[in-house]
């Protein structure tokens, strides 16, 4: 009875590490939570009425979500365009100096542990297909795959939705009629810890470490902003 080759039997997948939706989602959620938790702490510490806190928080949610989406779209789009420019530059270099590019690939293979003679044969074979050779050069020299570019639209939508979700959490008590600052800050802290714990699913860090780290960052931002709000509120009055 024949057995399947090891390459076919061992199937596995990898998470998105190209800087697409995952990075935008994590960054958006954390930013929304920290921004509005700190804003609620600052405005509330300054003695503002609950209605003013809600107005400030909603305005921050809308403005921040739009800003995050536009920033992510522009950032990812610029990164993709820069990669396209570098690919075109490498393609022209391969056309102008094919022998030099072949020697460069041979050297890359040698550095990675391939014997000299085998490296020469493999490089020659790979350079028979210009597209394959181009992709190998770009990946080796830039560390990016030109066929695996993140989507600017996906990053923008992901960032918009997660920022808005995170920013809404500290406002929930006020929206449901609980006009207590400490309750809103508690909701923000729970949201920060939960977001940190969820992000640990995509990293080697334990959930409690990621949750505690994010809670610490958020508490520091809220504490500083609260102190500023108290100082300004006292001076104005």
Secondary structure, DSSP 8 states (H G I E B T S, - for coil): -----HHHH--------SSSHHHHHHHHHHHHHHHHHHHHHHHHHTT--HHHHHHHHHHHHHHHHHHHHHHHHHHHHHHHHHHHHHHHHHHHHHHH-HHHHHHHHHHHHHHTT--HHHHHHHHHHHTTSHHHHHHHHHHHHHS--TTS---HHHHHHHHHHHHHHHHHHTTHHHHTT---HHHHHHHHHHHHHHHHHHHGGGSSS-HHHHHHHHHHHHHHHHHHHHHHHHHHHHHH-
